[in-house]
Amino acid sequence: MNWGSAGEFFAMGGYGVYVWGSYGVAFLALLVEPWLAARRHRQALVFVAEAALEGDGTESTGNADTDGAAPEESYRS
């Protein structure tokens, strides 16, 4: 397509609001998603650190192959 001016380009034949609006929403999503992911990661790290400090039983206990117990003994707690 050939546009005679910048105004015609941005108007996109009457569909400019939809075209540029779509670009804006996509760009916003690309900016917000890494920020939200980093925030969730920080929250998860805080949760794990607090759980480890409290010793509330959420930490891993290992498995029978690595803790030295026989498999039948690992079920007796």
C-alpha positions as CSV (number, residue, x, y, z in Angstrom):
1,M,0.0,0.0,0.0
2,N,1.1,3.5,-0.7
3,W,0.2,6.4,1.6
4,G,0.3,10.0,0.5
5,S,1.1,11.3,4.0
6,A,1.9,10.3,7.5
7,G,-1.7,11.0,8.5
8,E,-2.9,8.5,6.0
9,F,-0.4,6.0,7.2
10,F,-1.5,6.3,10.8
11,A,-5.2,6.3,9.8
12,M,-4.7,3.0,8.0
13,G,-7.6,3.4,5.7
14,G,-10.0,4.0,8.7
15,Y,-8.7,1.1,10.7
16,G,-5.9,2.9,12.4
17,V,-7.5,2.8,15.9
18,Y,-7.7,-1.0,15.7
19,V,-4.3,-1.5,14.2
20,W,-2.4,0.8,16.5
21,G,-4.5,-0.2,19.5
22,S,-3.6,-3.8,18.9
23,Y,0.1,-2.9,18.7
24,G,-0.3,-0.9,22.0
25,V,-1.9,-3.7,23.9
26,A,0.7,-6.2,22.6
27,F,3.5,-3.9,23.6
28,L,2.0,-3.3,27.0
29,A,1.7,-7.1,27.5
30,L,5.3,-7.6,26.5
31,L,6.4,-5.0,29.1
32,V,4.2,-6.2,32.0
33,E,4.7,-9.9,31.7
34,P,8.5,-9.9,32.7
35,W,7.7,-7.6,35.6
36,L,4.9,-9.9,36.9
37,A,7.1,-13.0,36.4
38,A,9.9,-11.4,38.4
39,R,7.4,-10.4,41.1
40,R,6.0,-13.9,41.4
41,H,9.6,-15.3,41.5
42,R,10.5,-12.9,44.4
43,Q,7.3,-13.9,46.3
44,A,8.1,-17.6,45.8
45,L,11.7,-17.1,47.1
46,V,10.3,-15.3,50.2
47,F,7.8,-18.1,50.8
48,V,10.4,-20.8,50.6
49,A,12.8,-18.8,52.8
50,E,10.1,-18.3,55.4
51,A,9.0,-21.9,55.3
52,A,12.6,-23.1,55.8
53,L,13.1,-20.7,58.8
54,E,9.8,-21.9,60.4
55,G,10.6,-25.5,59.9
56,D,6.9,-26.3,59.2
57,G,7.6,-29.5,57.4
58,T,7.3,-28.3,53.9
59,E,11.0,-28.9,53.1
60,S,12.0,-32.0,51.2
61,T,12.8,-35.1,53.3
62,G,14.8,-36.8,50.5
63,N,14.1,-40.3,49.2
64,A,15.1,-43.8,50.4
65,D,18.0,-44.0,47.9
66,T,19.8,-41.0,49.2
67,D,19.0,-40.9,53.0
68,G,20.4,-44.4,53.7
69,A,17.1,-46.0,54.8
70,A,15.8,-49.2,53.3
71,P,12.7,-48.7,51.1
72,E,10.4,-50.5,53.5
73,E,11.7,-48.4,56.4
74,S,11.1,-45.1,54.6
75,Y,7.3,-45.6,54.9
76,R,7.4,-45.9,58.7
77,S,7.2,-42.4,60.1
